[in-house]
Amino acid sequence: MPAPTEESLIEYPSDFPIKVVGIMHDEFANTIVNMITEYDPTFHAGKVEMRPSSQGKYLSLTVTVRATSREQLDNLYRALSGHEMVKFVL
């Protein structure tokens, strides 16, 4: 019996928001923008919403990428999650 195929709840292409949280650092936002543009060449810094934590220790970035496939999103999530500056990705 063949394995069931996973259906995506996302229609591609579409705009897809991702939240990236890391330790407050001068280069955090630029580093994340550079990483994202490797997976979404249309992405630019104007699509980033920044919010510092109440204590100022963390910086939360909400980025909206142009998702073209599940593979693209999976690869982007893996790259972001594996970066030393990133605490978590939602």
ChimeraX commands (.cxc) that place a marker at each C-alpha (Angstrom):
marker #1 position 0.00,0.00,0.00 radius 0.5
marker #1 position 1.54,3.36,-0.99 radius 0.5
marker #1 position 2.27,5.96,1.66 radius 0.5
marker #1 position -0.34,8.71,1.81 radius 0.5
marker #1 position 0.76,11.97,0.28 radius 0.5
marker #1 position 0.76,14.96,2.54 radius 0.5
marker #1 position -1.47,17.70,1.28 radius 0.5
marker #1 position -0.30,21.21,1.92 radius 0.5
marker #1 position -2.61,23.68,3.60 radius 0.5
marker #1 position -0.73,26.45,1.83 radius 0.5
marker #1 position -1.42,27.41,-1.76 radius 0.5
marker #1 position 1.73,28.28,-3.68 radius 0.5
marker #1 position 2.86,30.84,-4.50 radius 0.5
marker #1 position 1.72,32.93,-1.53 radius 0.5
marker #1 position 2.96,35.45,0.99 radius 0.5
marker #1 position 3.92,33.60,4.17 radius 0.5
marker #1 position 4.75,35.25,7.52 radius 0.5
marker #1 position 7.58,33.84,9.64 radius 0.5
marker #1 position 8.61,35.00,13.11 radius 0.5
marker #1 position 12.30,34.78,13.95 radius 0.5
marker #1 position 13.48,35.47,17.51 radius 0.5
marker #1 position 17.07,35.96,18.59 radius 0.5
marker #1 position 19.29,37.67,21.10 radius 0.5
marker #1 position 19.42,41.45,20.63 radius 0.5
marker #1 position 22.47,42.12,18.44 radius 0.5
marker #1 position 23.36,44.93,16.03 radius 0.5
marker #1 position 23.69,42.54,13.08 radius 0.5
marker #1 position 20.75,40.22,13.84 radius 0.5
marker #1 position 18.21,41.81,11.48 radius 0.5
marker #1 position 20.71,42.20,8.61 radius 0.5
marker #1 position 21.90,38.62,9.01 radius 0.5
marker #1 position 18.33,37.29,8.86 radius 0.5
marker #1 position 17.44,39.46,5.84 radius 0.5
marker #1 position 20.53,38.18,4.00 radius 0.5
marker #1 position 19.62,34.57,4.80 radius 0.5
marker #1 position 16.03,35.02,3.62 radius 0.5
marker #1 position 17.04,36.61,0.31 radius 0.5
marker #1 position 18.93,33.40,-0.51 radius 0.5
marker #1 position 15.58,31.59,-0.50 radius 0.5
marker #1 position 13.36,34.46,-1.68 radius 0.5
marker #1 position 15.21,36.83,-4.04 radius 0.5
marker #1 position 12.22,39.22,-4.01 radius 0.5
marker #1 position 12.54,39.75,-0.24 radius 0.5
marker #1 position 13.76,43.12,1.02 radius 0.5
marker #1 position 14.31,44.75,4.42 radius 0.5
marker #1 position 11.10,46.77,4.06 radius 0.5
marker #1 position 9.17,43.54,4.68 radius 0.5
marker #1 position 10.57,43.18,8.21 radius 0.5
marker #1 position 8.69,44.11,11.36 radius 0.5
marker #1 position 10.96,44.40,14.43 radius 0.5
marker #1 position 9.89,44.20,18.04 radius 0.5
marker #1 position 12.28,44.13,21.00 radius 0.5
marker #1 position 11.34,42.17,24.11 radius 0.5
marker #1 position 10.20,44.12,27.17 radius 0.5
marker #1 position 13.60,43.66,28.84 radius 0.5
marker #1 position 15.50,44.39,25.61 radius 0.5
marker #1 position 17.31,41.04,25.62 radius 0.5
marker #1 position 15.61,39.60,22.52 radius 0.5
marker #1 position 14.54,40.88,19.14 radius 0.5
marker #1 position 11.56,39.43,17.31 radius 0.5
marker #1 position 11.41,39.79,13.53 radius 0.5
marker #1 position 8.27,39.10,11.57 radius 0.5
marker #1 position 9.17,38.58,7.93 radius 0.5
marker #1 position 6.82,37.90,5.04 radius 0.5
marker #1 position 8.39,35.73,2.35 radius 0.5
marker #1 position 7.03,34.79,-1.05 radius 0.5
marker #1 position 6.60,31.05,-0.63 radius 0.5
marker #1 position 6.86,29.17,-3.91 radius 0.5
marker #1 position 6.97,25.60,-2.57 radius 0.5
marker #1 position 6.96,23.51,0.58 radius 0.5
marker #1 position 10.57,22.58,-0.12 radius 0.5
marker #1 position 11.57,26.27,-0.17 radius 0.5
marker #1 position 9.84,26.91,3.18 radius 0.5
marker #1 position 11.30,23.76,4.77 radius 0.5
marker #1 position 14.81,24.72,3.66 radius 0.5
marker #1 position 14.36,28.29,4.90 radius 0.5
marker #1 position 13.07,27.09,8.30 radius 0.5
marker #1 position 16.04,24.71,8.64 radius 0.5
marker #1 position 18.53,27.42,7.74 radius 0.5
marker #1 position 17.02,29.94,10.14 radius 0.5
marker #1 position 16.62,27.44,12.99 radius 0.5
marker #1 position 20.22,26.30,12.62 radius 0.5
marker #1 position 21.74,29.78,12.77 radius 0.5
marker #1 position 23.66,30.55,15.97 radius 0.5
marker #1 position 21.92,33.92,16.48 radius 0.5
marker #1 position 18.40,32.47,16.28 radius 0.5
marker #1 position 16.62,31.23,19.40 radius 0.5
marker #1 position 13.48,29.97,17.62 radius 0.5
marker #1 position 11.42,30.27,14.45 radius 0.5
marker #1 position 7.62,30.22,14.24 radius 0.5
marker link #1:1,2 radius 0.2
marker link #1:2,3 radius 0.2
marker link #1:3,4 radius 0.2
marker link #1:4,5 radius 0.2
marker link #1:5,6 radius 0.2
marker link #1:6,7 radius 0.2
marker link #1:7,8 radius 0.2
marker link #1:8,9 radius 0.2
marker link #1:9,10 radius 0.2
marker link #1:10,11 radius 0.2
marker link #1:11,12 radius 0.2
marker link #1:12,13 radius 0.2
marker link #1:13,14 radius 0.2
marker link #1:14,15 radius 0.2
marker link #1:15,16 radius 0.2
marker link #1:16,17 radius 0.2
marker link #1:17,18 radius 0.2
marker link #1:18,19 radius 0.2
marker link #1:19,20 radius 0.2
marker link #1:20,21 radius 0.2
marker link #1:21,22 radius 0.2
marker link #1:22,23 radius 0.2
marker link #1:23,24 radius 0.2
marker link #1:24,25 radius 0.2
marker link #1:25,26 radius 0.2
marker link #1:26,27 radius 0.2
marker link #1:27,28 radius 0.2
marker link #1:28,29 radius 0.2
marker link #1:29,30 radius 0.2
marker link #1:30,31 radius 0.2
marker link #1:31,32 radius 0.2
marker link #1:32,33 radius 0.2
marker link #1:33,34 radius 0.2
marker link #1:34,35 radius 0.2
marker link #1:35,36 radius 0.2
marker link #1:36,37 radius 0.2
marker link #1:37,38 radius 0.2
marker link #1:38,39 radius 0.2
marker link #1:39,40 radius 0.2
marker link #1:40,41 radius 0.2
marker link #1:41,42 radius 0.2
marker link #1:42,43 radius 0.2
marker link #1:43,44 radius 0.2
marker link #1:44,45 radius 0.2
marker link #1:45,46 radius 0.2
marker link #1:46,47 radius 0.2
marker link #1:47,48 radius 0.2
marker link #1:48,49 radius 0.2
marker link #1:49,50 radius 0.2
marker link #1:50,51 radius 0.2
marker link #1:51,52 radius 0.2
marker link #1:52,53 radius 0.2
marker link #1:53,54 radius 0.2
marker link #1:54,55 radius 0.2
marker link #1:55,56 radius 0.2
marker link #1:56,57 radius 0.2
marker link #1:57,58 radius 0.2
marker link #1:58,59 radius 0.2
marker link #1:59,60 radius 0.2
marker link #1:60,61 radius 0.2
marker link #1:61,62 radius 0.2
marker link #1:62,63 radius 0.2
marker link #1:63,64 radius 0.2
marker link #1:64,65 radius 0.2
marker link #1:65,66 radius 0.2
marker link #1:66,67 radius 0.2
marker link #1:67,68 radius 0.2
marker link #1:68,69 radius 0.2
marker link #1:69,70 radius 0.2
marker link #1:70,71 radius 0.2
marker link #1:71,72 radius 0.2
marker link #1:72,73 radius 0.2
marker link #1:73,74 radius 0.2
marker link #1:74,75 radius 0.2
marker link #1:75,76 radius 0.2
marker link #1:76,77 radius 0.2
marker link #1:77,78 radius 0.2
marker link #1:78,79 radius 0.2
marker link #1:79,80 radius 0.2
marker link #1:80,81 radius 0.2
marker link #1:81,82 radius 0.2
marker link #1:82,83 radius 0.2
marker link #1:83,84 radius 0.2
marker link #1:84,85 radius 0.2
marker link #1:85,86 radius 0.2
marker link #1:86,87 radius 0.2
marker link #1:87,88 radius 0.2
marker link #1:88,89 radius 0.2
marker link #1:89,90 radius 0.2
view
